[in-house]
Amino acid sequence: MSKRQNNEIPHPDLTGARPETLAVRAGQHRTAELEHSEAIFPTSSFVYNSAAQAAARFAGDEPGNIYSRFTNPTVQMFEERIAALEGGERAVATSSGMAAVLATMMALLQQGDHVICSRGVFGTTTVLMQKYMARFGVETTFVDLTDMAQWRDALRPETRMLFLETPSNPLCEVADISALAELAHSNEALLAVDNCFCTPVLQQPFRFGADLVIHSATKYLDGQGRCVGGVVVGSDLLMEEVYGFLRSAGPTMSPFNAWVFLKGLETLSLRMKTHSENASQVAAWLRQRPEIAQVFFAGLEDHPQHELANRQQSGPSGVLSFLVHGGREAAWQFIDGLNLFSITANLGDAKSTVTHPATTTHGRLSDEEKVKGGIAENLVRLSIGLESPEDLIDDLQQSFDRIQ
Ligand SMILES: Cc1ncc(COP(=O)(O)O)c(C=O)c1O
């Protein structure tokens, strides 16, 4: 019988395939319709041949779908593709990036545990740990991302997790993942890395010893600002716990969003190269401007962790930030004067965006936390999109020219 009659055209063997190939091909499961593009399964539940089969599925004695809060075929395709790209055993998709952080903590920590977290994380991650995880007896110590002594000094016998973003949001500091993995493991703690800025195309934290990789899929994985979603990747053992939490608590990814992310992943490597190139051009230009006190971008040769970034990352990604002379007023004037850039809190979009972190993404931090975390009133974050970098530079120039 030919393959076609059998309704089972085999998927390509992806052994040894590179990220560009995995991003397009990994994880696809075709239905009997033999569709070329991945199918969306907008169904809340699945049916069984018999009561006995339903019982076997619920008991875990028979594999198969039960209910879309547990598993869904489109979501599973996204999970398998991301796991392949990150080089992890298993991925679990969530309803948002924050749900991915929450699920990781709820599944893998318990009352009395201690977490060490970089100050340079997304503001809401800080709030989650400080305000909510603390209520359930999980204490967090915040340290400077690049200061190994602070990480070491914060370690306690009950430290179970080290959490960081690299490059950090919004200051683009770069953590030494290998050194922090070693430190975590010396204390039987897990190292969790939010890989949102680089994506697996530019950085694979498991290669440097991380135990968990977390994404806000909302950002570069989608790449076109359409959907909110997240994902956690790790060993089968750890992911079984994260899956168990999601199955009970419910912040799972919708099949439609998973499909959008699958389509987004197909262009991920092309986009990440262009985002990186465009941002490098903009960063180099910004450095020459008299209105700017400092540019934060690991692609610049004089960035303090430039060498480390070159070792860990295959590109700088598209986010950069800078301090404009003149405080909040100058920062707001500059933001308001832009024509092409969208004023929005999202990043990783094809459209370039501009954000004032101190009053938006990091606005819920206390004044002291902002000072310690470098979230100054004159700090501006740019996420460089896929427009012509020359047009973006023209736009930045005209806005600077208007600052009084
Ligand atoms: C680095 C990073 N991690 C996590 C998140 C949270 O993701 P989401 O907005 O999808 O919940 C964000 C959002 O901006 C982020 O920038």
PDBQT file of the ligand as one rigid body, heavy atoms in Angstrom, charges set to zero:
ROOT
HETATM    1  C1  LIG A 501      11.342  39.039  30.153  1.00  0.00    +0.000 C 
HETATM    2  C2  LIG A 501       9.877  38.849  30.362  1.00  0.00    +0.000 A 
HETATM    3  N1  LIG A 501       9.446  37.771  31.023  1.00  0.00    +0.000 NA
HETATM    4  C3  LIG A 501       8.126  37.562  31.242  1.00  0.00    +0.000 A 
HETATM    5  C4  LIG A 501       7.182  38.454  30.825  1.00  0.00    +0.000 A 
HETATM    6  C5  LIG A 501       5.725  38.196  31.093  1.00  0.00    +0.000 C 
HETATM    7  O1  LIG A 501       5.117  37.717  29.947  1.00  0.00    +0.000 OA
HETATM    8  P1  LIG A 501       3.549  37.877  29.610  1.00  0.00    +0.000 P 
HETATM    9  O2  LIG A 501       3.296  39.326  29.392  1.00  0.00    +0.000 OA
HETATM   10  O3  LIG A 501       3.381  37.026  28.406  1.00  0.00    +0.000 OA
HETATM   11  O4  LIG A 501       2.803  37.352  30.779  1.00  0.00    +0.000 OA
HETATM   12  C6  LIG A 501       7.580  39.608  30.137  1.00  0.00    +0.000 A 
HETATM   13  C7  LIG A 501       6.572  40.580  29.653  1.00  0.00    +0.000 C 
HETATM   14  O5  LIG A 501       6.864  41.668  29.257  1.00  0.00    +0.000 OA
HETATM   15  C8  LIG A 501       8.976  39.809  29.903  1.00  0.00    +0.000 A 
HETATM   16  O6  LIG A 501       9.408  40.895  29.246  1.00  0.00    +0.000 OA
ENDROOT
TORSDOF 0
